[in-house]
Amino acid sequence: YLKIIEQPRQRGFRFRYSCEGPSHGGLQGVSSEKNKKTHPTVKVFNYIGPAKIVVQCVTVDDPPLLHVHSLVGKECTDGQCIVDVDSEEMVASFPNLVILHIPKRNVSEILAEEREKIRDAAEQQAKYMDLTVVRLMFTAYLPDNNGNFTYGLVPVLTSPIFDSRKTKRVIIKKPFQAVSSKEGLKGTLFIFTKRLGLDDIQVRFYEEDENGLIWEAFGKFGLSDVHKQCAIVFKTPKYYNLCISEAVMVFVHLRRRSDGETSESKPFIYYP
């Protein structure tokens, strides 16, 4: 069977237009760091021998459909990437994947050509296809008795990958008063996200240790506390332990309710 052992990073990657070419950096893995890059990786289990791994862009629908966006880069042809594997590890990594963005005006034409469907059906599908997100579908093919790679293992799907150009990030832009008494007080938090829905954002305070979450609470604010959808004036929550005798550091970040996207966490100090 086939398994994804390194998921792609879901955010921070921009889909490319055809005029930009494939020379930009490829899609990185979820555990990638500044000095240690990782990339989407799959592994074939319970089999050692020659295999072909095919990766394609698909939609987030269930069941998934072939996406109009395609893959370009090394070892990619006709919108898909094929890698040969034949080792004891049976691992395939994809360090050069670039997602080619197809403009909405071209979607129905490409769908009609690639799927050989009537134009009305293609236009209907194009109307509902989300061009801001894709998943990668990996399929492993093993050789049959004639040596042809016709035996396909069950495909596996990655987590959704969002086009960073189309999804607004949640960002704390400027420093704010990052201290409070244990009873809570008024503070000002600046964010840099246009058209941020008031009912879709939370100001989350939390404390963790090596075992996980210790405490969380949320800043309180209303419609009148949001200025041009860029600045929030909120009341900090009470710290859960009102008997502290020294300063305690927790963290605060912005969290979008709809998809769980968070800003970078900032330290926040509660004083006795």
N, C-alpha and C positions, 0 to 999 in steps of 0.2 A: 504494500500500500504506500501511498504518497502522503507526506506530511510537510507542512510549512514549519520550519524551525527558526526562521527569522522573518517576522512580519515587516512590511514596508512602513515607513513613517507616514502617518495619516495626514499630517498638516505640515505646512512650510515648504511644499514643493509646488512649483508653478508649471502648469501644462504649457507646452510650447506651440507656437504657430509654425507652419511649414517654412516660412521665410527665414526663421531664426536658425534652422539647421540643428543637427544633433550634437553640436560641440559643447553644449552646456553640461554641467554636472548631472549625473544620473540619479535616479531615485535611491535614497538611502534607507537603511534598516531602522527599525524602531529603537534599537539600542545603540545606534551610532553616536559617537562622541567626537569632539573636535579633533583629537589626535588619534582616534581609533575608529575608522569608518567601517560600517557594516552595510550589507545590502540584502535585498530579499533573497531568501535561501530556502531550498526544499531538499528533502531527503527521501530516497526510496528505501523502505524497510522490508526485510524478509526476502531480499533478492540481491544477488551480486552478478553483474554482467552488463552487456551493452543495453542502453536505453536512450530514448530521446525524450527530452522535457520540452513541452510546448507551453508558452505563456501568451495569453491574450487579454485584452481589455473587455470586461463585461459590465453590465449594469448592476445596480444594487437591488434590482427586482428579484422576486422569488417566484418561479425559477429565474435565474439570470439569463439575459439576452446578450448577444454579441453587441458590444458598444461601437458607436460610430467613431469614437476616438481610437487611435491605434498606437502601436509601439514602434519607435525608431531607435537606431543605434546599432552597435556591433552585434552581429548574428541575428539581426532582425530583417525580415523581408515580408512584404505584403501585409504589414501591420501586426505581425506576430514574431515572436522570438523563439528560436529552436536551439537547444544546447544538447550535445552528446555527452553522455555519462557512461563511464566504464571503469570503476575503481572499487576498492574495498569499502570506501566510505559511502559511495553512492550519493554524494551530495552535489547539488548544482546551485551556484550562486550567480546572481544577475547584477553585475556592478554598473552596467551602462544603459539601463532602461530609461528612456525618455518618452513621456506621454505626449503624443501629437494631438493638439486641440483642433477640432473641426468646427468652423463657425456654424451657427444655427441655420443660416441661409443655405448651406450645402448639405445639411443632414439628410433630408428626404431623398435627394438625388443619389447620395452614396448608399443609403439603405436599399434603395430600389436596385442599384447595380449589384451590390454585394450579395444580397439575399435573393435576387431574381424574383422579387414579388411585384405585384401590380403597384402602380404609383400611389393609388388611393390608400392602400394599406401602409405603404412606407411613410406617407405624409401623416397618417394617423399616429403611427409609432413615434415619428419625429416630434410630434406635438407634445408628447409626454416624456420624452427622454431627458433625463437630467444631465446637462452638459458640464456640471460643476463637480461631479464625483464619479469615480470608476472603482471597480475592483479588478484585481488580477486573478485570472483563472489558470492554474497550472494543471497540465495533464501529462502523465508519463506513458510512453508507449514502449512495450517490450517486443522482442522479435518472435515471430511465429516459427513454425517448422521449416519454412522456406527462407528464413532470414529477413523477412519483411516486417517492419515495425507496425503491426496492425492490432496488437493486443493492448488496449488502453485500460489503464487503472482508473479508479474513480477520481474525477477531478477534485481539486481543493481550491477554495476561494480565500483571498486575503480579506483583511478588514478594509473598509472604504478608504479611498485616497481622495482627498479634497484639493481642488485647485486653489492655491493660496491667493490667486488674483481675484477669485470670485467669492471667497468666504472671508468675512471681516473678522480679524483677530481681536481678541479682548486684551487690551494693553493698559497698564497703569503708566501714564505718560510722565507725570511730575511727582516729586516728593510731596508728602502730606504729613500732617501732624501725627506721627506714628507712636504716640504715647497716650495713655489714658489712666485715670484712676480705676481701681477695681470695680467701681460702681458704674463705669461707662460715662461718656460725655459726647458732645458734638464734635465732629471732625469733618474735613473736606477731602474728598478723593477725586483726582482728575483722571479721566480715561480718554483714550484716543480711538474711538470707534464711531463712525458716522451712523446715523439712523439706528442707534441702539434701542431696542424695544424695552421700555420701562418694565414690563411684566416678564422680561426674559433675562434679567440680570440679577445676580445676588452678590452682596459683599460678605464674603465668608471669612470668619476668624476660626483658627483651629490650632490645636496643640497636639504634637505627636511625640512618641518615644520609640525605642527600638522595637517595641511590640505592636506599634500601630497607633491609631487615633485615640487620644485621651479625651479631647473635648472639642466641640465646635458650636458656633453660634453665628448669627447673622446680623449685620447692620440693618437698622430700620430707616426707611425713607419713603416719601410719598411723591406724587406727581410734581408738587411745587418745589421739591428738593432737587429736581433734575434740570440743569441749565443747558439748553440747546443739545440735549442728548450726549453731552461731552463731559459734564461735571456733575458729580453727585455730592450733596451734603447729607450726611447720614449720622445717626446716633449709634455710637459703638455699644455693643452688648456688654452686660456685666460679666466679669470673669466668674467662673463657676465656684472658685474658692475665695470667699470674702475674708478669710483669715490669714492671708499671706502677710508675711512680715518683711519681705524683700521683693525687689522687682522681678517680674517673670516675663520672659520673652516668648511670644507666640508668633503666629504668622497670619497674614491676611492676603487674600487675592480676590479677584472678580471671577465669578463663574456664571456662564450662560446656561440657563435651565434647559433649553431645547436640545443641546448636544453635549453638554458637560464640558465644553471648552473653557479653559481657565487662563488667566493672565499669569505672569511670573509672580511667585509669592514674595511678599515683602515682610521683613521682621516688624513686630509690633510689641511695644512694652506696656505692661500693666504694672502700675505702682500701687503700694498699699494705701 
